[in-house]
Amino acid sequence: VVAGSLCVEPWLSRRPALGYLRQVGDISYSTYLCHTLVLALAVGLLRVPREPIRELLLLAGLTAAILVTSWVSYRTLERRWRRPAPATPARP
């Protein structure tokens, strides 16, 4: 899987239409952390009848909620902590 991803990476980086994949990759750690929160809240708060169309709509809504929560977490928390530390002058 890793080798395949590395082989395809140069091809994907030249495709501006696929730039959203880079953004999805950027928020992937936030998604990993936030998805359980969103799903736990949804299970605790929502009772959806077992109808296929309602389940599909719920899945679409939860996916959107997870992505929005992840993006907000990435922008407000993760990017702030990932900034490089200021350079310190060398000691003589």
Backbone as ProteinMPNN parsed JSONL, in Angstrom:
{"seq_chain_A": "VVAGSLCVEPWLSRRPALGYLRQVGDISYSTYLCHTLVLALAVGLLRVPREPIRELLLLAGLTAAILVTSWVSYRTLERRWRRPAPATPARP", "coords_chain_A": {"N_chain_A": [[0.842, -1.187, 0.0], [1.91, 1.257, 0.843], [4.055, 1.536, -0.958], [2.651, 1.642, -3.368], [1.223, 4.018, -2.982], [3.316, 5.859, -2.887], [4.279, 5.656, -5.483], [2.194, 6.727, -6.962], [1.975, 9.293, -6.058], [3.566, 11.466, -7.333], [2.154, 11.72, -9.751], [-0.399, 12.46, -8.87], [0.157, 14.918, -7.66], [0.539, 16.644, -9.769], [-1.934, 17.161, -10.71], [-4.205, 19.557, -10.482], [-6.937, 19.458, -10.047], [-7.291, 17.437, -8.275], [-6.529, 18.402, -5.876], [-7.995, 18.537, -3.573], [-7.628, 16.119, -2.343], [-5.201, 16.355, -1.037], [-5.922, 18.171, 0.937], [-7.748, 16.614, 2.352], [-5.967, 14.726, 3.278], [-4.469, 16.38, 4.945], [-6.268, 16.952, 7.013], [-6.635, 14.479, 8.084], [-5.685, 13.358, 10.521], [-7.062, 14.874, 12.407], [-9.604, 14.06, 11.691], [-9.485, 11.392, 12.432], [-9.383, 11.72, 15.202], [-11.764, 13.149, 15.757], [-13.956, 11.745, 14.705], [-15.031, 9.761, 16.363], [-16.167, 11.243, 18.415], [-18.24, 12.678, 17.095], [-19.783, 10.534, 16.101], [-20.478, 9.229, 18.499], [-22.029, 11.206, 19.744], [-24.101, 11.337, 17.876], [-25.22, 8.756, 17.995], [-26.101, 8.778, 20.619], [-27.973, 10.852, 20.604], [-29.701, 10.649, 18.388], [-32.411, 8.856, 17.018], [-33.019, 6.875, 14.527], [-35.365, 5.641, 12.271], [-35.351, 2.325, 10.84], [-35.039, 2.606, 7.89], [-33.968, 2.435, 4.56], [-33.48, 4.862, 3.05], [-33.474, 6.862, 4.976], [-31.348, 6.049, 6.565], [-29.282, 6.335, 4.747], [-29.329, 9.112, 4.337], [-28.69, 9.895, 6.927], [-26.104, 8.855, 7.122], [-24.802, 10.429, 5.171], [-25.118, 12.975, 6.328], [-23.727, 12.627, 8.758], [-21.172, 12.125, 7.789], [-20.579, 14.588, 6.601], [-20.696, 16.185, 8.924], [-18.552, 15.12, 10.382], [-16.396, 15.761, 8.689], [-16.513, 18.577, 8.691], [-16.155, 19.138, 11.426], [-13.604, 18.055, 11.734], [-12.115, 19.694, 10.008], [-12.394, 22.201, 11.263], [-11.128, 21.636, 13.692], [-8.561, 21.067, 12.737], [-7.833, 23.559, 11.613], [-7.988, 25.319, 13.844], [-6.603, 24.163, 15.989], [-4.604, 22.117, 15.325], [-2.947, 23.192, 13.233], [-1.884, 25.385, 14.524], [-0.196, 24.259, 16.432], [1.628, 22.984, 14.832], [3.321, 24.805, 13.718], [6.608, 25.876, 12.941], [9.181, 26.175, 15.4], [10.581, 29.288, 16.526], [13.75, 30.301, 15.265], [16.648, 29.917, 17.17], [19.367, 31.93, 18.188], [22.741, 30.997, 17.516], [25.048, 29.918, 19.961], [28.047, 31.575, 20.921]], "CA_chain_A": [[0.0, 0.0, 0.0], [2.788, 2.424, 0.915], [4.783, 1.631, -2.226], [1.697, 2.089, -4.374], [0.947, 5.435, -2.734], [4.486, 6.634, -3.275], [4.378, 5.655, -6.945], [1.123, 7.534, -7.53], [2.048, 10.656, -5.534], [3.953, 12.494, -8.319], [1.073, 11.871, -10.718], [-1.484, 13.205, -8.238], [0.553, 16.295, -7.35], [0.449, 17.46, -10.99], [-3.349, 17.309, -11.046], [-4.8, 20.527, -9.557], [-8.318, 19.094, -9.735], [-7.267, 16.486, -7.17], [-5.941, 19.072, -4.724], [-8.792, 18.259, -2.383], [-7.065, 14.942, -1.672], [-4.168, 16.855, -0.119], [-6.629, 18.743, 2.077], [-8.265, 15.477, 3.125], [-4.805, 14.185, 3.966], [-4.086, 17.308, 6.011], [-7.186, 16.862, 8.145], [-6.89, 13.067, 8.404], [-5.476, 13.088, 11.945], [-8.21, 15.459, 13.093], [-10.738, 13.179, 11.412], [-9.293, 10.225, 13.289], [-9.722, 12.075, 16.572], [-13.111, 13.71, 15.891], [-15.061, 10.929, 14.221], [-15.682, 9.054, 17.464], [-16.998, 12.22, 19.107], [-19.446, 12.937, 16.301], [-20.592, 9.319, 16.064], [-21.034, 8.99, 19.833], [-23.129, 12.157, 19.927], [-25.208, 10.962, 16.996], [-25.863, 7.552, 18.537], [-26.778, 9.151, 21.849], [-29.045, 11.829, 20.413], [-30.609, 10.364, 17.284], [-33.05, 7.549, 16.846], [-33.458, 6.888, 13.139], [-36.047, 4.398, 11.877], [-34.565, 1.474, 9.956], [-35.437, 2.726, 6.494], [-32.72, 2.661, 3.811], [-33.243, 6.248, 2.639], [-33.136, 7.632, 6.182], [-30.0, 5.649, 6.957], [-28.374, 6.95, 3.78], [-29.274, 10.538, 4.663], [-27.949, 10.021, 8.176], [-24.695, 8.628, 6.803], [-24.303, 11.628, 4.483], [-25.049, 14.049, 7.308], [-22.644, 12.357, 9.704], [-19.911, 12.315, 7.066], [-20.374, 16.035, 6.511], [-20.4, 16.7, 10.265], [-17.196, 14.689, 10.729], [-15.448, 16.545, 7.9], [-16.527, 19.966, 9.17], [-15.522, 19.133, 12.751], [-12.177, 17.811, 11.522], [-11.526, 20.884, 9.403], [-12.321, 23.231, 12.297], [-10.081, 21.206, 14.612], [-7.277, 21.245, 12.054], [-7.525, 24.984, 11.457], [-7.863, 26.04, 15.101], [-5.676, 23.533, 16.929], [-3.461, 21.374, 14.778], [-2.037, 24.081, 12.502], [-1.216, 26.262, 15.482], [0.867, 23.496, 17.084], [2.59, 22.49, 13.841], [4.203, 25.882, 13.252], [7.981, 25.659, 13.407], [9.652, 27.03, 16.484], [11.488, 30.333, 16.034], [15.161, 29.934, 15.308], [17.413, 30.514, 18.274], [20.722, 32.274, 17.739], [23.786, 30.067, 17.944], [25.914, 30.424, 21.041], [29.454, 31.692, 20.483]], "C_chain_A": [[0.884, 1.247, 0.0], [3.531, 2.616, -0.402], [3.863, 2.13, -3.339], [1.372, 3.564, -4.226], [2.113, 6.308, -3.17], [4.643, 6.707, -4.792], [3.353, 6.598, -7.577], [1.243, 9.007, -7.117], [2.506, 11.693, -6.557], [2.856, 12.745, -9.356], [-0.059, 12.71, -10.13], [-1.105, 14.657, -7.983], [0.498, 17.203, -8.571], [-0.987, 17.703, -11.412], [-4.006, 18.293, -10.075], [-6.234, 20.174, -9.18], [-8.383, 18.123, -8.561], [-6.628, 17.086, -5.922], [-6.715, 18.838, -3.436], [-8.274, 17.029, -1.644], [-5.965, 15.35, -0.691], [-4.819, 17.444, 1.124], [-7.217, 17.654, 2.962], [-7.127, 14.832, 3.9], [-4.368, 15.067, 5.124], [-4.989, 17.164, 7.236], [-7.393, 15.421, 8.615], [-6.686, 12.766, 9.885], [-6.618, 13.677, 12.772], [-9.459, 14.616, 12.882], [-10.677, 11.944, 12.295], [-9.715, 10.534, 14.724], [-11.188, 12.476, 16.736], [-14.235, 12.75, 15.525], [-15.763, 10.196, 15.356], [-16.584, 9.991, 18.259], [-18.325, 12.44, 18.391], [-20.352, 11.714, 16.292], [-21.218, 9.018, 17.424], [-22.187, 9.939, 20.124], [-24.345, 11.772, 19.097], [-25.952, 9.747, 17.542], [-26.649, 7.893, 19.796], [-27.989, 10.033, 21.642], [-30.092, 11.44, 19.379], [-31.167, 8.948, 17.349], [-33.669, 7.548, 15.447], [-34.165, 5.57, 12.832], [-35.223, 3.631, 10.85], [-35.156, 1.484, 8.548], [-34.187, 3.081, 5.702], [-32.459, 4.122, 3.462], [-32.862, 7.11, 3.835], [-31.728, 7.294, 6.659], [-28.96, 6.273, 6.025], [-28.22, 8.449, 4.044], [-28.503, 10.776, 5.96], [-26.455, 9.83, 7.935], [-24.08, 9.844, 6.118], [-24.152, 12.788, 5.454], [-23.917, 13.865, 8.302], [-21.283, 12.54, 9.046], [-19.59, 13.801, 6.946], [-20.013, 16.625, 7.868], [-18.983, 16.334, 10.698], [-16.169, 15.525, 9.976], [-15.386, 17.994, 8.368], [-15.841, 20.059, 10.527], [-14.019, 18.939, 12.622], [-11.481, 19.032, 10.953], [-11.366, 21.997, 10.443], [-11.217, 22.885, 13.299], [-8.699, 21.401, 14.002], [-6.882, 22.71, 12.0], [-7.249, 25.673, 12.79], [-6.814, 25.452, 16.035], [-4.411, 23.006, 16.28], [-2.466, 22.281, 14.055], [-1.266, 24.985, 13.445], [-0.037, 25.535, 16.131], [1.93, 23.027, 16.114], [3.522, 23.574, 13.329], [5.611, 25.635, 13.772], [8.356, 26.652, 14.501], [10.573, 28.102, 15.924], [12.936, 29.89, 16.207], [15.851, 30.642, 16.46], [18.81, 30.807, 17.778], [21.734, 31.27, 18.307], [24.638, 30.715, 19.02], [27.349, 30.499, 20.552], [30.382, 30.756, 21.24]], "O_chain_A": [[0.636, 2.185, -0.757], [3.625, 3.735, -0.906], [4.269, 2.953, -4.159], [1.258, 4.283, -5.218], [1.916, 7.373, -3.754], [5.095, 7.724, -5.32], [3.622, 7.201, -8.617], [0.665, 9.876, -7.769], [1.872, 12.744, -6.646], [2.663, 13.882, -9.786], [-0.615, 13.571, -10.811], [-1.957, 15.54, -8.08], [0.419, 18.422, -8.42], [-1.223, 18.4, -12.398], [-4.336, 17.909, -8.953], [-6.699, 20.552, -8.105], [-9.426, 18.002, -7.92], [-6.232, 16.356, -5.013], [-6.159, 18.931, -2.342], [-8.467, 16.914, -0.434], [-5.824, 14.744, 0.372], [-4.333, 17.245, 2.237], [-7.186, 17.763, 4.188], [-7.304, 14.435, 5.052], [-3.945, 14.566, 6.166], [-4.517, 17.247, 8.37], [-8.249, 15.172, 9.465], [-7.449, 11.986, 10.455], [-7.085, 13.053, 13.724], [-10.278, 14.473, 13.79], [-11.691, 11.505, 12.839], [-10.336, 9.7, 15.383], [-11.794, 12.167, 17.763], [-15.362, 12.924, 15.989], [-16.982, 10.026, 15.312], [-17.647, 9.582, 18.725], [-19.392, 12.395, 19.003], [-21.565, 11.843, 16.457], [-22.372, 8.595, 17.49], [-23.205, 9.532, 20.684], [-25.48, 11.871, 19.561], [-27.183, 9.722, 17.547], [-27.737, 7.361, 20.017], [-28.94, 9.971, 22.422], [-31.247, 11.854, 19.48], [-30.472, 7.991, 17.692], [-34.717, 8.151, 15.222], [-33.622, 4.499, 13.102], [-34.478, 4.233, 10.076], [-35.703, 0.484, 8.085], [-33.419, 3.944, 6.126], [-31.321, 4.579, 3.568], [-32.016, 7.996, 3.716], [-30.999, 8.177, 7.111], [-27.889, 6.688, 6.468], [-27.114, 8.987, 3.981], [-27.751, 11.744, 6.073], [-25.636, 10.564, 8.487], [-22.963, 10.245, 6.446], [-23.157, 13.511, 5.404], [-23.227, 14.823, 8.653], [-20.35, 13.048, 9.668], [-18.452, 14.216, 7.167], [-19.125, 17.472, 7.959], [-18.291, 17.146, 11.312], [-15.175, 15.954, 10.561], [-14.302, 18.574, 8.431], [-15.034, 20.96, 10.753], [-13.245, 19.588, 13.326], [-10.373, 19.369, 11.372], [-10.327, 22.656, 10.497], [-10.454, 23.761, 13.705], [-7.775, 21.851, 14.679], [-5.743, 23.068, 12.302], [-6.365, 26.526, 12.866], [-6.196, 26.19, 16.802], [-3.299, 23.396, 16.635], [-1.258, 22.145, 14.252], [-0.109, 25.313, 13.183], [1.011, 26.14, 16.356], [3.039, 22.7, 16.537], [4.439, 23.274, 12.565], [5.786, 25.228, 14.92], [7.909, 27.798, 14.517], [11.277, 27.856, 14.945], [13.288, 29.201, 17.164], [15.647, 31.835, 16.682], [19.381, 30.017, 17.027], [21.589, 30.774, 19.424], [24.908, 31.915, 18.982], [27.821, 29.602, 19.853], [31.586, 30.741, 20.984]]}, "name": "protein", "num_of_chains": 1, "seq": "VVAGSLCVEPWLSRRPALGYLRQVGDISYSTYLCHTLVLALAVGLLRVPREPIRELLLLAGLTAAILVTSWVSYRTLERRWRRPAPATPARP"}
